[in-house]
Amino acid sequence: MIEVIGIISMCLSVMGVVLNNRKLKVCFIFWIISNFLSAYVHYNSEVYSLLLRDCIFTVLAFEGWFKWSKK
């Protein structure tokens, strides 16, 4: 099941990049969900360095979403 969640996370992340390239704010929602899923996988796999990375990327995605909302 963890592998399936990881694959879903990767697909959402790639979709986020595609949407970002098209300058669509919804990209951040894809990244936020993908980072939460990835954090879940890394937590359950006890890979805490990647869990920390996922948390940082989640914060950055929220920051980007709010900054793009101000424009």
C-alpha positions, -999 to 999 in steps of 0.1 A, spaced: 0 0 0 29 24 8 42 19 -28 8 28 -42 7 60 -21 42 69 -33 32 65 -69 1 86 -64 23 113 -47 47 113 -76 19 116 -102 4 146 -83 38 162 -80 44 159 -118 10 173 -124 19 202 -101 49 210 -122 29 208 -155 3 232 -140 30 255 -127 45 257 -162 11 268 -174 11 294 -146 -20 280 -129 -23 285 -91 -39 251 -86 -4 236 -89 2 244 -53 -28 222 -42 -13 193 -61 21 199 -45 6 202 -10 -13 169 -13 17 152 -29 39 164 -1 15 151 26 13 117 9 51 116 5 56 126 42 32 97 52 53 73 31 86 85 46 73 85 81 61 49 78 94 40 62 113 57 90 132 79 65 132 110 86 155 132 65 130 129 36 101 135 60 117 168 70 122 176 33 85 169 26 75 192 55 97 220 42 83 216 7 48 217 21 55 250 38 70 264 6 39 253 -14 16 271 11 38 302 8 37 301 -30 -1 296 -29 -6 326 -7 19 348 -26 2 339 -59 -32 347 -43 -20 383 -36 -14 390 -73 
